[in-house]
Amino acid sequence: MSTSRREFLLASSSLITASSIIGAPIFAQTGNGSQEHKLPELPYAYDALEPYIDARTMELHHSKHHAAYVKGLNTAEKALEEARAKNDFALVQHWSKQAAFHGGGHFLHSMFWKIMAPPNNGGGGKPSGELLELIERDFGSFDAFQNHFTAAANAVEGGGWALLHYRPADGKLIVLQAENQHKLSPWGVFPVLGVDVWEHAYYLKYQNNRGEYVKAWWNVVNWEQVEKNVKALKGVAL
Ligand SMILES: [Fe+2]
């Protein structure tokens, strides 16, 4: 197989995998051959995660913050498209950073909505089956994983995330942090679970008490979706 053919297939499988992780299509045809990113609908009502995450926070988080990342990503990609058309790359550094920041925000928030579910209706409890086995293999126990992940979330400097990644190269699960939406994770890993610890995710209900928010958040984790995310990544050649 030629190098270009192999690269194309790898890129295609990664795109398919990314789409399956965040669920709804991340691209929508605009009709003129270009593509733009769209805000996905939530898979539940704004008040569905009460009492752990309040409806007003969910509404603002989704309809304002996530929407801003979608808009920012479209703006950055459009600006880079125009730069190519004009062969004017004076602002390439600015727009490249904007594309990474807003692109990270769009992807992580799209995943975030999917890996949560109403408490006692898909959310909360503990993982089971194959996912539990993987967690126990890579972290020693579910409690050790949960303690590690919680500590990572509580210790993020400023706005960011704690992320559980799957690393296809060796099939391992690893916990890392992200500052902002896109810093501190290496190449070759894919988030399968994450908690948003930007203040916009919890300030209305929990004020400055991030620890209480993270503790409550475990009650809405959709483990079934996390397991689907891991399975979607198995077999990806990287
Ligand atoms: Fe957020």
Residues whose N, C-alpha, C, O or C-beta is under 5 A from the ligand:
A	BS01	LIG	D196 W198
